[in-house]
Amino acid sequence: MELPIDHFRLLGVSPATDGQTVLRALQQRLDRAPDQGFTHETLQARADLLRNSADLLSDDRRRSAYEAELTALSTEGEAGSDGAQAAIPALEIPNSKEVGGLLLLMEAGQPQEAFEKASRGLQPPQAPTLGSSREADLALLAGLACQGAAEDYRQQRRYEAAARVLQQGLQLLQRMGQQPEQRRRLELALDALLPYRVLDLLSRDLSASLERNEGLQLLEQLVRRRGGLEGEADTAFPASEFQPFFKQIRQFLTAQEQVDLFSRWAEAGSPLADFLASIALTASGFARRKPERLQAAYERLAASGQAGVEPFLACQQLLLGLIEPAQALFEQGADPDLRQWAAEQGEEPLAGLCAYCRDWLEREVLPGFRDIEADPDLEAWFADRDVQAYVEQQDRRRARSAPLHPAETAAAAAAGAPATLDSLDALPQWPGDPLASGLAEPSQPGALADPLEPEQDEEDWPDLALRWPSLHWPDLHWPVLQLGERWAQLRGSATERLALRPSWALPLAMAVTLGGVGIGGWLALRPKPERGQPIPVLPAPESTTQGGAEPAAPDGPKAATGPGAATPTPPPARSLPLTVAEPSAEQLRSLLEAWLAAKAAVLAGATPEHPLPQLARSVLVGNVESQQRQNASRGESETVTAEVRSFSVTSQTPQRIEAEVTLRYSDARKDAGGKLIASTPEGERRNTYVFARDGQAWHLAAFRASR
């Protein structure tokens, strides 16, 4: 037979070694014979082959001729250009010394070749006599070479190749019925490779579906062997090693793969899997603008009854457009450090919740998925048409199924109005929402009682990680309920940023506050049932004009002209606030134009003709005033021009009127030196505006972009 090796490598010396060094190397190899249990015949064959190589390399004449042969083979291999396999050095040995030669081949660092030749030697028709010493030596050699080849592949991080070699070796030894100790070692090595095989297979390209499916099956096998994600049954793979491994594995799983896996494990009783399934649904829904997946994530997490997840639920509610329940739940579940951190993010309470939600998405939700690369942009989320349609659909569904607040029912009956949910002042109760009992007025005792665990004071809240020690997984992408420590650090980092003003504090405050105001503008102001009492209307200020004429606002809207206008140009509004029972389209248009003019004046730093509270509800007024304060704090000015081109009433009840409006809109923001910072070029917009009756006065209540 031929061994794919030369005399230098077989003896373990370099081509530059002199004759005396060759003889010393020979003696060292003879003195260190293998002791794994080979027979004397095999060890003697090994020694004979070593002596033959040493004799050749220590004889100058024979060595020179051999080196010339090696040089010729190397030259032929380099000169070959026809794609044929290059010649390699090989040693011919008699069949009687086969096992000894394979043993030397394995010792020379070629265990894979030794395993393949030993496997062929055990196959018919050249299989040795059953029960002979040659059969025993070949089986032992095959087991050792198999283990060595697997270790080489493992060092190269070719874990699946290592596993396949071990499986082949196990099958061979089981068929031969020999080497039980070697089989046990191969089984242990194969088990130890399981996590690495999972990593190898799942890191393959997404197009390699067969390999990835096998990796998922092995991952489930690994988790079952542990007794679940929280289990400790696998002593060979303790939690200290499993947790970082699982964190790494998640990077190679798609969102849908994680949803499927974690859902199955959650059904088997794993609370951590339930939590991770909710996170995967949240990430998938947010990245792909699928709010129904966010709804499923919220329902799963809320139904799990897990303690300490209230801030996460609040973020999911915020993304679903449930502002008031989200704010209430956030205040209820956040620890003092987190609440203080949120308060530092902006003057508006919604700004703190939006900042927390962005940070939660960026740090804990969106990382850890093979197929998700998304920014935690809340403004883009709420500007998406599918998201807006879903939120508005859910608003209407809740409005149809929710009863009126008792106080409002009585007020409607006294006014002779039907007790329906067409009014924007209806109080919705969210069916199936575990926080439905917490949506009463905050002044009522126990209105914000925790539905997930008994009520307790903030001072009595222990570290959340201690409340659920089985889920204390440090350094993972998901926080696993370690909110106290996590957000104490976050608060500290916010303090450091503020200390670096103006390079860090001002942009951070701008981003957080503008984001909160922008999102709140759509969320809080979209047409939906509102809770609470009607907003009081302030009396109109004394006229400052002469002769009864009212001056036009400096940056106010202009009257539409030409065939593009859907309605005639109405006269300027002279009677505001609007208190007629059934206002006409012209009167409502005048109210809207007055609001646009007043808003433009406030943002430009001027005094509006009509106070904002006379024209719109307090939420819209607060947003405009907050935006103006931010501009003033930065030394900036903002010019807004909005011209109503068409106005058409689309629905009308005694308490609510909806209108489709076409605007010509533009804006520009400048710094203190008059340099343009940002602008929106003039263009046409279609919005839906909602007017609501508060007592005797009509106010602008909400608006949204039309499809």
C-alpha positions as CSV (number, residue, x, y, z in Angstrom):
1,M,0.0,0.0,0.0
2,E,1.0,3.7,-0.4
3,L,1.2,6.2,2.4
4,P,0.7,9.9,1.3
5,I,3.8,11.0,3.1
6,D,7.6,11.4,2.6
7,H,10.5,10.0,4.7
8,F,11.1,13.4,6.3
9,R,7.6,13.8,7.6
10,L,7.3,10.2,8.6
11,L,10.4,10.5,10.8
12,G,9.4,14.0,12.0
13,V,12.5,15.9,10.8
14,S,13.0,18.8,8.4
15,P,14.8,18.5,5.0
16,A,17.7,20.5,6.4
17,T,18.4,18.1,9.2
18,D,21.9,16.4,9.1
19,G,22.5,12.7,9.5
20,Q,23.4,12.8,13.3
21,T,20.2,14.7,14.1
22,V,18.2,12.1,12.0
23,L,19.6,9.3,14.2
24,R,18.7,11.1,17.4
25,A,15.2,11.7,16.2
26,L,14.9,8.0,15.4
27,Q,15.9,7.0,18.9
28,Q,13.4,9.5,20.4
29,R,10.5,8.1,18.3
30,L,11.4,4.5,19.2
31,D,11.5,5.4,22.9
32,R,8.1,7.1,22.8
33,A,6.0,4.3,21.3
34,P,2.2,4.6,21.5
35,D,0.6,3.0,24.5
36,Q,-3.1,3.0,23.5
37,G,-3.1,-0.8,23.4
38,F,-1.7,-1.8,20.0
39,T,-0.3,-5.3,19.6
40,H,3.4,-6.0,19.4
41,E,3.2,-6.8,15.7
42,T,1.9,-3.3,14.9
43,L,4.5,-1.6,17.2
44,Q,7.3,-3.6,15.6
45,A,6.0,-2.7,12.1
46,R,6.1,1.0,13.2
47,A,9.7,0.7,14.4
48,D,10.8,-1.0,11.2
49,L,9.3,1.8,9.0
50,L,11.0,4.4,11.2
51,R,14.4,2.7,10.9
52,N,14.0,2.4,7.1
53,S,13.4,6.2,6.8
54,A,16.3,7.0,9.2
55,D,18.7,4.7,7.2
56,L,17.9,6.4,3.9
57,L,18.2,10.0,5.3
58,S,21.4,9.3,7.1
59,D,23.1,7.9,3.9
60,D,24.3,10.9,1.9
61,R,24.1,9.1,-1.5
62,R,20.7,7.6,-1.1
63,R,19.4,10.9,0.5
64,S,20.6,13.0,-2.5
65,A,18.9,10.7,-4.9
66,Y,15.7,10.8,-2.9
67,E,15.7,14.6,-2.6
68,A,16.2,14.8,-6.4
69,E,13.1,12.7,-6.8
70,L,11.1,15.0,-4.5
71,T,12.3,18.1,-6.4
72,A,11.2,16.5,-9.7
73,L,7.8,15.8,-8.3
74,S,7.5,19.4,-7.1
75,T,8.5,20.8,-10.4
76,E,6.0,18.6,-12.3
77,G,3.2,19.8,-10.0
78,E,4.1,23.4,-10.6
79,A,4.4,23.0,-14.3
80,G,1.1,21.1,-14.8
81,S,-1.5,23.3,-16.5
82,D,-4.0,20.8,-17.7
83,G,-5.9,20.6,-14.4
84,A,-4.7,17.1,-13.6
85,Q,-4.0,16.3,-10.0
86,A,-0.4,17.1,-9.1
87,A,1.8,14.2,-8.0
88,I,2.5,14.0,-4.3
89,P,5.3,12.1,-2.5
90,A,4.2,8.6,-1.3
91,L,5.9,5.7,0.4
92,E,5.2,2.1,-0.6
93,I,5.0,-0.3,2.3
94,P,4.2,-4.0,2.4
95,N,0.7,-5.0,3.4
96,S,2.1,-6.7,6.5
97,K,3.2,-3.3,7.9
98,E,-0.1,-1.6,7.0
99,V,-1.3,-0.8,10.5
100,G,2.1,0.4,11.5
101,G,2.3,2.7,8.5
102,L,-1.2,4.1,9.3
103,L,-0.2,4.7,12.9
104,L,2.8,6.7,11.7
105,L,0.6,8.6,9.2
106,M,-1.7,9.6,12.1
107,E,1.3,10.6,14.3
108,A,2.5,12.8,11.4
109,G,-0.6,15.0,11.6
110,Q,-2.8,13.3,9.0
111,P,-5.5,11.6,11.0
112,Q,-8.2,12.1,8.4
113,E,-6.2,10.1,5.8
114,A,-5.4,7.5,8.4
115,F,-9.1,7.1,9.3
116,E,-10.2,6.8,5.7
117,K,-7.5,4.0,5.0
118,A,-8.3,2.2,8.2
119,S,-12.0,2.3,7.3
120,R,-11.3,0.8,3.9
121,G,-9.1,-1.8,5.5
122,L,-12.0,-3.0,7.6
123,Q,-14.4,-3.2,4.7
124,P,-14.8,-6.4,2.6
125,P,-13.2,-7.9,0.6
126,Q,-10.0,-6.8,2.4
127,A,-11.5,-7.1,5.9
128,P,-9.2,-8.9,8.3
129,T,-10.0,-12.2,9.9
130,L,-12.7,-11.8,12.5
131,G,-11.2,-11.6,15.9
132,S,-7.6,-11.3,14.6
133,S,-5.1,-8.9,16.1
134,R,-5.0,-7.0,12.8
135,E,-8.8,-6.4,13.1
136,A,-8.4,-5.2,16.7
137,D,-5.5,-2.9,15.8
138,L,-7.3,-1.4,12.7
139,A,-10.4,-0.8,14.8
140,L,-8.4,0.9,17.6
141,L,-6.5,2.9,15.0
142,A,-9.8,4.0,13.3
143,G,-11.2,5.2,16.6
144,L,-8.1,7.2,17.4
145,A,-7.7,8.7,13.9
146,C,-11.4,9.6,13.9
147,Q,-11.1,11.5,17.1
148,G,-7.9,13.2,15.9
149,A,-9.6,14.2,12.6
150,A,-12.6,15.6,14.4
151,E,-10.3,17.7,16.7
152,D,-8.5,19.1,13.6
153,Y,-11.8,20.1,12.1
154,R,-12.9,21.6,15.4
155,Q,-9.7,23.7,15.5
156,Q,-10.6,24.9,12.0
157,R,-14.2,25.7,13.2
158,R,-15.6,23.2,10.8
159,Y,-17.9,21.8,13.4
160,E,-20.3,20.0,11.2
161,A,-17.4,18.2,9.4
162,A,-16.1,17.1,12.8
163,A,-19.5,15.8,13.8
164,R,-19.8,13.8,10.5
165,V,-16.3,12.2,11.0
166,L,-17.3,11.2,14.6
167,Q,-20.6,9.7,13.4
168,Q,-18.8,7.7,10.8
169,G,-16.3,6.4,13.4
170,L,-19.2,5.4,15.7
171,Q,-21.0,3.6,13.0
172,L,-17.8,1.7,12.0
173,L,-17.0,0.6,15.6
174,Q,-20.6,-0.3,16.3
175,R,-20.6,-2.5,13.2
176,M,-17.4,-4.1,14.2
177,G,-18.6,-4.6,17.8
178,Q,-15.3,-3.5,19.1
179,Q,-13.6,-0.8,21.1
180,P,-16.4,0.1,23.6
181,E,-14.2,2.6,25.4
182,Q,-13.4,4.3,22.1
183,R,-17.1,4.4,21.2
184,R,-17.8,6.1,24.5
185,R,-15.2,8.7,23.9
186,L,-16.5,9.4,20.4
187,E,-20.0,9.8,21.8
188,L,-18.8,12.3,24.4
189,A,-16.9,14.2,21.8
190,L,-20.0,14.2,19.5
191,D,-22.2,15.5,22.4
192,A,-19.7,18.2,23.2
193,L,-19.9,19.4,19.6
194,L,-23.7,19.9,19.6
195,P,-23.6,23.7,20.5
196,Y,-20.9,24.3,17.9
197,R,-22.8,22.3,15.2
198,V,-25.9,24.5,15.9
199,L,-23.7,27.6,15.5
200,D,-22.1,26.3,12.3
201,L,-25.4,25.3,10.6
202,L,-27.5,28.3,11.6
203,S,-24.7,30.7,10.5
204,R,-25.1,29.4,6.9
205,D,-26.7,31.5,4.3
206,L,-30.5,31.8,4.5
207,S,-30.7,30.0,1.1
208,A,-29.2,26.8,2.7
209,S,-32.6,25.8,4.1
210,L,-31.7,22.1,4.7
211,E,-28.7,22.9,6.8
212,R,-30.5,25.6,8.7
213,N,-33.5,23.3,9.4
214,E,-31.0,20.7,10.8
215,G,-29.5,23.4,12.9
216,L,-32.9,24.3,14.3
217,Q,-33.6,20.7,15.1
218,L,-30.3,20.4,16.9
219,L,-31.0,23.5,18.9
220,E,-34.3,22.1,20.1
221,Q,-32.5,18.9,21.0
222,L,-29.9,20.9,23.0
223,V,-32.6,22.8,24.9
224,R,-34.6,19.7,25.6
225,R,-31.4,18.1,27.0
226,R,-31.0,21.0,29.3
227,G,-34.6,20.7,30.5
228,G,-35.7,24.0,28.9
229,L,-34.1,27.5,28.6
230,E,-34.1,27.8,32.4
231,G,-33.0,24.2,33.0
232,E,-29.8,22.9,34.5
233,A,-30.0,19.2,33.5
234,D,-27.0,19.4,31.2
235,T,-24.0,19.4,33.5
236,A,-21.6,19.4,30.6
237,F,-23.0,22.7,29.4
238,P,-23.7,24.9,32.5
239,A,-25.7,28.1,32.4
240,S,-22.6,30.2,32.6
241,E,-21.7,28.8,29.1
242,F,-25.1,28.3,27.7
243,Q,-26.3,31.9,28.2
244,P,-23.6,33.6,26.1
245,F,-23.9,30.8,23.5
246,F,-27.7,31.4,23.2
247,K,-27.1,35.1,22.9
248,Q,-24.8,34.4,20.0
249,I,-27.2,32.0,18.4
250,R,-30.1,34.5,18.4
251,Q,-28.0,36.7,16.0
252,F,-28.3,33.9,13.3
253,L,-32.1,33.3,13.7
254,T,-34.7,35.2,11.7
255,A,-37.6,36.8,13.5
256,Q,-40.1,34.2,12.4
257,E,-37.7,31.3,13.4
258,Q,-37.5,32.9,16.9
259,V,-41.3,33.3,17.1
260,D,-41.9,29.6,16.2
261,L,-39.2,28.3,18.5
262,F,-40.0,30.4,21.5
263,S,-43.7,29.8,21.1
264,R,-43.2,26.0,21.2
265,W,-41.0,26.3,24.3
266,A,-43.5,28.7,25.9
267,E,-46.2,26.1,25.4
268,A,-44.0,23.6,27.3
269,G,-44.0,26.0,30.3
270,S,-41.0,28.2,29.8
271,P,-41.7,31.8,31.0
272,L,-38.5,33.1,29.5
273,A,-39.5,31.7,26.1
274,D,-42.8,33.4,26.4
275,F,-41.0,36.7,27.1
276,L,-38.7,36.2,24.1
277,A,-41.6,35.3,21.8
278,S,-43.2,38.6,22.7
279,I,-39.9,40.4,21.9
280,A,-39.6,38.6,18.6
281,L,-43.1,39.5,17.6
282,T,-42.5,43.2,18.6
283,A,-39.3,43.4,16.6
284,S,-40.9,41.8,13.6
285,G,-44.0,43.9,13.8
286,F,-42.1,47.2,14.2
287,A,-39.5,46.5,11.5
288,R,-42.1,45.4,8.9
289,R,-44.8,47.9,10.0
290,K,-47.2,45.1,11.0
291,P,-49.1,46.5,14.1
292,E,-51.1,43.3,14.3
293,R,-47.9,41.5,15.3
294,L,-47.3,44.1,18.0
295,Q,-50.9,43.5,19.2
296,A,-50.1,39.7,19.4
297,A,-46.9,40.5,21.3
298,Y,-48.7,42.7,23.8
299,E,-51.4,40.1,24.4
300,R,-48.9,37.4,24.9
301,L,-46.8,39.3,27.4
302,A,-49.8,40.7,29.2
303,A,-51.4,37.2,29.5
304,S,-48.2,35.7,30.8
305,G,-48.7,37.3,34.2
306,Q,-45.0,38.0,34.6
307,A,-44.0,40.6,37.1
308,G,-41.8,43.5,36.2
309,V,-42.7,43.8,32.5
310,E,-45.0,46.8,32.9
311,P,-42.6,49.2,31.1
312,F,-42.4,46.8,28.2
313,L,-46.1,46.6,28.0
314,A,-46.3,50.4,28.1
315,C,-44.0,50.6,25.1
316,Q,-46.1,48.1,23.2
317,Q,-49.2,50.1,24.0
318,L,-47.6,53.3,22.9
319,L,-46.7,51.7,19.5
320,L,-50.4,50.6,19.3
321,G,-51.6,54.2,19.8
322,L,-52.9,53.6,23.4
323,I,-51.3,56.7,24.9
324,E,-53.1,57.1,28.2
325,P,-53.0,53.4,29.2
326,A,-49.3,53.4,28.2
327,Q,-48.4,56.4,30.3
328,A,-50.4,55.1,33.2
329,L,-48.7,51.7,33.0
330,F,-45.3,53.2,32.6
331,E,-45.7,55.3,35.7
332,Q,-47.0,52.3,37.6
333,G,-44.3,49.8,36.6
334,A,-41.2,52.0,36.3
335,D,-38.9,52.1,39.3
336,P,-37.9,55.6,40.7
337,D,-34.6,55.7,38.8
338,L,-36.4,55.0,35.5
339,R,-39.1,57.6,36.2
340,Q,-36.5,60.2,37.1
341,W,-34.6,59.3,33.9
342,A,-37.8,59.7,31.8
343,A,-38.5,63.0,33.5
344,E,-35.1,64.4,32.3
345,Q,-35.9,63.7,28.7
346,G,-38.3,66.5,28.1
347,E,-41.0,68.7,29.6
348,E,-43.9,66.6,28.2
349,P,-44.6,63.3,30.0
350,L,-45.0,61.7,26.6
351,A,-41.4,62.7,25.6
352,G,-40.0,60.5,28.4
353,L,-42.1,57.5,27.4
354,C,-41.1,58.0,23.8
355,A,-37.4,58.2,24.8
356,Y,-37.7,55.0,26.8
357,C,-39.5,53.3,24.0
358,R,-36.8,54.3,21.5
359,D,-34.1,53.1,23.8
360,W,-35.9,49.9,24.5
361,L,-36.3,49.2,20.8
362,E,-32.7,50.0,20.0
363,R,-31.0,48.1,22.8
364,E,-33.3,45.3,23.7
365,V,-35.7,44.5,20.8
366,L,-34.3,45.1,17.4
367,P,-30.8,43.6,17.9
368,G,-30.5,39.9,17.8
369,F,-32.3,39.0,14.5
370,R,-30.7,37.7,11.2
371,D,-33.2,39.5,9.0
372,I,-33.9,42.7,10.8
373,E,-32.0,45.9,10.3
374,A,-34.3,48.8,11.5
375,D,-33.9,52.1,13.2
376,P,-36.0,52.8,16.3
377,D,-37.7,55.7,14.5
378,L,-41.1,56.2,16.2
379,E,-42.0,59.1,13.9
380,A,-41.6,56.9,10.8
381,W,-43.7,54.2,12.5
382,F,-46.6,56.4,13.2
383,A,-46.3,58.1,9.8
384,D,-46.8,54.7,8.1
385,R,-50.2,54.3,6.4
386,D,-50.7,50.7,7.5
387,V,-50.0,51.6,11.1
388,Q,-52.4,54.6,11.0
389,A,-55.1,52.5,9.4
390,Y,-54.7,49.7,12.0
391,V,-54.7,52.1,15.0
392,E,-57.8,53.9,13.7
393,Q,-59.6,50.6,13.0
394,Q,-58.9,49.5,16.5
395,D,-60.2,52.9,17.8
396,R,-63.4,52.4,15.9
397,R,-63.8,48.8,17.1
398,R,-63.2,49.8,20.7
399,A,-65.6,52.8,20.3
400,R,-68.4,50.5,19.0
401,S,-68.0,48.0,21.8
402,A,-67.4,50.4,24.7
403,P,-70.2,52.0,26.8
404,L,-70.3,55.7,27.5
405,H,-69.0,56.9,30.8
406,P,-71.9,57.3,33.2
407,A,-71.3,61.0,33.8
408,E,-71.2,61.6,30.0
409,T,-74.4,59.5,29.5
410,A,-76.2,61.7,31.9
411,A,-74.8,64.9,30.3
412,A,-75.8,63.7,26.9
413,A,-79.3,62.9,28.1
414,A,-79.7,66.3,29.7
415,A,-78.7,68.0,26.5
416,G,-81.0,65.8,24.4
417,A,-78.2,64.2,22.5
418,P,-78.1,60.5,21.8
419,A,-75.9,58.5,24.1
420,T,-73.6,57.2,21.3
421,L,-69.9,57.0,20.8
422,D,-69.9,59.5,18.0
423,S,-68.9,62.0,20.6
424,L,-65.2,62.6,21.0
425,D,-65.8,62.8,24.8
426,A,-66.8,59.1,25.2
427,L,-64.6,57.0,27.5
428,P,-63.5,53.8,25.9
429,Q,-63.0,50.6,27.8
430,W,-60.6,48.3,26.0
431,P,-62.1,44.8,25.9
432,G,-59.7,42.1,26.8
433,D,-57.1,44.6,28.0
434,P,-55.7,43.6,31.3
435,L,-55.4,47.3,32.2
436,A,-59.1,48.0,31.5
437,S,-59.7,48.3,35.2
438,G,-57.0,50.9,35.4
439,L,-58.5,53.4,32.9
440,A,-60.7,55.2,35.3
441,E,-60.0,58.8,36.2
442,P,-56.7,59.0,38.1
443,S,-58.5,60.7,41.0
444,Q,-60.4,57.6,41.8
445,P,-58.9,55.4,44.5
446,G,-57.1,52.3,43.2
447,A,-57.6,53.5,39.6
448,L,-54.1,52.3,38.6
449,A,-54.0,49.1,40.6
450,D,-51.5,46.6,39.2
451,P,-53.3,43.8,37.4
452,L,-50.3,41.6,37.4
453,E,-49.4,41.4,41.1
454,P,-50.5,42.8,44.5
455,E,-50.3,46.5,45.0
456,Q,-47.1,47.7,46.8
457,D,-45.4,51.0,47.5
458,E,-42.4,52.1,45.4
459,E,-40.2,51.9,48.4
460,D,-41.1,48.2,48.8
461,W,-40.0,47.2,45.3
462,P,-37.0,45.0,45.5
463,D,-34.5,44.5,42.7
464,L,-36.5,43.0,39.9
465,A,-33.7,40.4,39.2
466,L,-34.2,39.1,42.7
467,R,-37.9,38.8,42.2
468,W,-37.3,36.3,39.4
469,P,-33.8,34.8,39.9
470,S,-34.4,32.0,37.4
471,L,-34.5,34.6,34.6
472,H,-31.4,36.5,35.8
473,W,-29.4,36.2,32.5
474,P,-26.7,38.9,32.6
475,D,-25.2,40.4,29.4
476,L,-27.9,39.3,27.1
477,H,-29.6,41.5,24.5
478,W,-32.9,41.2,26.4
479,P,-33.0,42.7,29.9
480,V,-34.8,39.8,31.5
481,L,-36.4,42.1,34.1
482,Q,-33.2,43.7,35.4
483,L,-34.8,47.2,35.0
484,G,-33.5,48.7,38.3
485,E,-29.8,48.3,37.5
486,R,-30.2,48.8,33.7
487,W,-32.0,52.1,34.0
488,A,-29.9,53.4,36.9
489,Q,-27.0,53.1,34.5
490,L,-29.0,54.7,31.7
491,R,-29.9,57.6,34.0
492,G,-26.2,58.0,34.9
493,S,-25.3,58.2,31.2
494,A,-27.9,60.8,30.7
495,T,-26.4,62.9,33.5
496,E,-23.0,62.6,31.8
497,R,-24.5,63.7,28.5
498,L,-26.0,66.8,30.2
499,A,-22.6,67.6,31.7
500,L,-21.1,67.8,28.1
501,R,-23.3,70.6,27.0
502,P,-23.6,72.1,24.4
503,S,-22.2,69.4,22.1
504,W,-24.4,66.6,23.5
505,A,-27.2,68.0,25.6
506,L,-28.8,70.2,23.0
507,P,-29.1,67.7,20.2
508,L,-30.4,65.1,22.6
509,A,-33.0,67.4,24.0
510,M,-34.0,68.4,20.5
511,A,-34.4,64.9,19.3
512,V,-36.3,63.6,22.3
513,T,-38.6,66.5,22.7
514,L,-39.4,66.9,19.0
515,G,-39.9,63.2,18.6
516,G,-42.3,63.1,21.6
517,V,-44.2,66.1,20.4
518,G,-44.4,64.8,16.8
519,I,-45.6,61.4,17.8
520,G,-48.0,62.8,20.4
521,G,-49.4,65.1,17.7
522,W,-50.6,62.1,15.7
523,L,-51.4,59.7,18.6
524,A,-53.1,62.0,20.9
525,L,-54.9,64.0,18.3
526,R,-56.2,61.4,15.8
527,P,-60.0,61.1,15.7
528,K,-60.8,58.8,18.6
529,P,-63.0,58.8,21.7
530,E,-61.4,60.9,24.4
531,R,-61.8,60.5,28.1
532,G,-62.3,63.2,30.6
533,Q,-64.5,66.2,30.9
534,P,-64.9,68.8,28.0
535,I,-62.1,71.3,27.9
536,P,-63.4,74.7,29.0
537,V,-63.3,77.6,26.5
538,L,-61.6,80.8,27.5
539,P,-63.5,84.0,26.8
540,A,-62.5,86.0,23.8
541,P,-60.1,88.9,24.6
542,E,-61.1,92.5,24.2
543,S,-60.9,93.8,20.6
544,T,-57.7,95.7,19.8
545,T,-58.8,96.8,16.4
546,Q,-60.4,100.0,15.2
547,G,-63.6,100.2,13.4
548,G,-64.5,96.6,13.9
549,A,-62.0,95.4,11.4
550,E,-59.7,92.5,12.3
551,P,-56.1,92.6,11.0
552,A,-54.9,89.5,9.1
553,A,-52.3,87.4,10.8
554,P,-48.8,88.1,9.4
555,D,-48.1,84.5,8.3
556,G,-51.7,83.3,8.2
557,P,-53.5,81.4,5.5
558,K,-54.7,83.0,2.3
559,A,-58.0,82.6,0.7
560,A,-58.1,80.0,-2.1
561,T,-59.0,81.3,-5.6
562,G,-59.5,79.8,-9.0
563,P,-61.1,76.5,-10.1
564,G,-59.1,74.4,-7.6
565,A,-61.2,75.6,-4.6
566,A,-64.0,73.2,-3.7
567,T,-65.9,75.8,-1.7
568,P,-66.4,79.6,-2.1
569,T,-63.9,81.7,-0.2
570,P,-65.6,82.5,3.2
571,P,-65.4,85.9,4.9
572,P,-63.0,86.2,7.8
573,A,-64.3,84.8,11.0
574,R,-65.6,87.6,13.1
575,S,-67.3,85.6,15.9
576,L,-64.9,83.4,17.7
577,P,-65.1,81.2,19.7
578,L,-67.7,79.4,17.5
579,T,-70.8,78.8,19.6
580,V,-73.6,78.1,17.1
581,A,-75.3,74.7,17.6
582,E,-74.9,73.6,13.9
583,P,-72.0,75.5,12.3
584,S,-71.8,75.7,8.6
585,A,-68.9,74.6,6.5
586,E,-67.9,78.3,6.0
587,Q,-67.8,78.8,9.8
588,L,-65.8,75.7,10.4
589,R,-63.4,76.7,7.6
590,S,-63.0,80.1,9.3
591,L,-62.3,78.4,12.6
592,L,-59.6,76.2,10.9
593,E,-58.0,79.2,9.2
594,A,-58.0,81.1,12.4
595,W,-56.2,78.2,14.1
596,L,-53.6,78.0,11.3
597,A,-53.0,81.7,11.5
598,A,-52.7,81.7,15.3
599,K,-50.4,78.7,15.2
600,A,-48.2,80.4,12.6
601,A,-48.0,83.5,14.7
602,V,-47.1,81.7,17.9
603,L,-44.3,79.7,16.2
604,A,-43.0,83.0,14.6
605,G,-42.9,84.5,18.1
606,A,-45.8,86.9,17.6
607,T,-49.0,87.4,19.4
608,P,-51.9,85.6,17.7
609,E,-55.1,87.4,16.9
610,H,-57.2,84.8,18.7
611,P,-55.8,83.0,21.8
612,L,-55.1,79.3,21.0
613,P,-57.5,77.9,23.7
614,Q,-60.4,79.6,21.9
615,L,-59.7,77.7,18.8
616,A,-58.5,74.2,19.7
617,R,-58.4,71.7,22.5
618,S,-55.7,71.8,25.1
619,V,-53.7,68.9,23.7
620,L,-53.1,70.7,20.4
621,V,-52.5,74.0,22.2
622,G,-49.9,72.4,24.4
623,N,-48.1,70.9,21.5
624,V,-47.8,74.3,19.7
625,E,-46.7,76.0,22.9
626,S,-44.2,73.3,23.6
627,Q,-42.7,73.6,20.1
628,Q,-42.5,77.4,20.5
629,R,-40.6,77.0,23.8
630,Q,-38.2,74.6,22.2
631,N,-37.5,77.1,19.4
632,A,-37.0,79.9,21.8
633,S,-34.6,77.8,24.0
634,R,-32.5,77.1,20.9
635,G,-32.7,80.7,19.6
636,E,-34.5,79.6,16.5
637,S,-37.4,81.0,14.6
638,E,-40.0,79.1,12.6
639,T,-42.2,80.4,9.7
640,V,-45.2,78.4,8.7
641,T,-47.5,79.1,5.8
642,A,-50.7,77.1,5.4
643,E,-53.4,78.1,2.8
644,V,-56.8,76.3,2.8
645,R,-57.5,75.4,-0.8
646,S,-60.6,73.3,-0.3
647,F,-62.9,72.4,2.6
648,S,-65.6,69.6,2.6
649,V,-67.6,68.3,5.5
650,T,-67.7,64.5,5.3
651,S,-69.6,63.5,8.5
652,Q,-71.5,65.4,11.1
653,T,-73.2,64.7,14.4
654,P,-74.4,67.1,17.2
655,Q,-71.0,66.6,19.0
656,R,-68.5,65.9,16.2
657,I,-67.8,67.1,12.7
658,E,-65.2,65.7,10.3
659,A,-63.9,67.5,7.2
660,E,-61.6,66.8,4.4
661,V,-59.2,69.7,3.7
662,T,-56.7,70.4,1.0
663,L,-53.8,72.7,2.1
664,R,-50.9,74.5,0.4
665,Y,-48.2,74.1,3.1
666,S,-44.6,75.1,3.6
667,D,-42.3,75.9,6.6
668,A,-38.8,77.1,7.3
669,R,-36.7,77.0,10.4
670,K,-33.8,79.5,11.0
671,D,-31.2,79.9,13.7
672,A,-30.5,83.1,15.6
673,G,-28.3,84.4,12.8
674,G,-31.0,83.9,10.2
675,K,-29.3,80.8,8.6
676,L,-31.8,78.3,7.3
677,I,-31.7,75.0,9.3
678,A,-34.5,73.0,7.8
679,S,-37.4,73.6,5.5
680,T,-40.4,71.9,3.9
681,P,-40.9,73.1,0.3
682,E,-44.3,74.3,-0.7
683,G,-46.7,71.5,-1.6
684,E,-50.2,70.2,-1.4
685,R,-51.4,68.2,1.6
686,R,-54.7,66.5,2.3
687,N,-55.7,66.3,5.9
688,T,-58.8,65.2,7.8
689,Y,-59.7,67.6,10.6
690,V,-62.1,66.9,13.4
691,F,-64.1,69.5,15.3
692,A,-65.7,68.7,18.6
693,R,-68.3,70.5,20.7
694,D,-67.2,71.3,24.2
695,G,-70.1,72.8,26.1
696,Q,-71.4,75.6,23.9
697,A,-68.2,76.1,21.9
698,W,-66.7,74.2,18.9
699,H,-63.0,73.5,19.0
700,L,-60.5,71.9,16.6
701,A,-60.0,68.5,18.3
702,A,-57.7,66.4,16.0
703,F,-56.3,65.9,12.6
704,R,-54.6,63.2,10.6
705,A,-53.2,62.8,7.1
706,S,-55.7,61.5,4.6
707,R,-54.9,58.6,2.4
